[in-house]
């Protein structure tokens, strides 16, 4: 039975629901879920160490290299590698960043 049919009842909100939003701090400090490798070997490890060394998030790196957030996550987990054009820009980024 639908609300629009005779005898149908509409469900009405009986109370007011308050939604609280949480604002993230504006500083660049963030917690790492996984520790950084002491000696990065793969591309993903080197990229992650460089990103964290600069204090940037994955979202900021995705914006910097004009790719999606999931693409950066795939790079860091060594599931995929960047395209040749993007790889050249990343190599420049990795050489500019001093190791921790």
N, C-alpha and C positions, 0 to 999 in steps of 0.2 A: 504494500500500500504506500502510495506516495503522499507527500505533503499537499500536493495540489488536488488530490482526489477527495471526495466527500468523506469525512470521518478520519482523514489523515491528520497527523499531528506534526507540527513543526518543532524541531528541537531549538530551543532558545537558550542563549547563554544566561545563566542565572547568577554568575559572579564575574567580577572584573579580574582579568589576568594581567599581572604586571610582568613585563619581560625586562630583565636586567642585562645590560651589555657590559662586556669586559673590554676595557681598552688596554692594549699592550703598551708597555713602556716605550718611550721614543728613543731610548739609548740603544746602542748596538750590541749590548751584552746579551748573550743568549746561551742557553745550556746545550751542550752537545749530548746527544743520546748515545753515541758510540765514541770511544776515545780515538784521537787521531793517531795514525800509525807513526812510529818513530822513524822508519825509513820507508817512505812511499815508493812503491815499485811500479804499480800500474798507472795508467792515465787517470783513472777515476780517483785514485788515492792522491796523486799529485794535484789534481784539480781541486779536490776537497781541502787539502792542506793549504793551498794558495788562497782559496775562497775564505776559509776561516781565519787565515792570517791577516787578511784585509778587513775582517769583521763584516763581511757581506753575507746576506742570506741567499738561499737558492733562488728565491723569487727575484732578487736584485740582479743576480748573475743571468737569469733567464732574460730579463729585460735588457741587460747590457749586450748580450749576444743575439738578441732578437729570436729567441726560441721559447718554447713553452716550459712551464715549471716541471712537467713530467720528463721532458727531455733532459734537463739538468740532473734530475734524480736518476735517470737511466745512465747518464755519463758517470756519475759518482759511484753507482753500484756496478759499473763495468758491464752493463747489459747491452749498451750500444756505444758506438763511437761517432763523433761529429763528422759532418761532411768536410770535404777538402777545404772549401773556402772558410768555413767556421773554424776548422782546425788551425789554419794559419793565424787567425786572430787570437785564438786561445794560446798558441805557442808564444805569441808576443806578450800576452798577459802573464803566462807562467814564467817567462824570462824576466819580466819587470818586477815580479814579487820575490822578495827575499825570503828564504826558508826560515821557519821558526827556530 
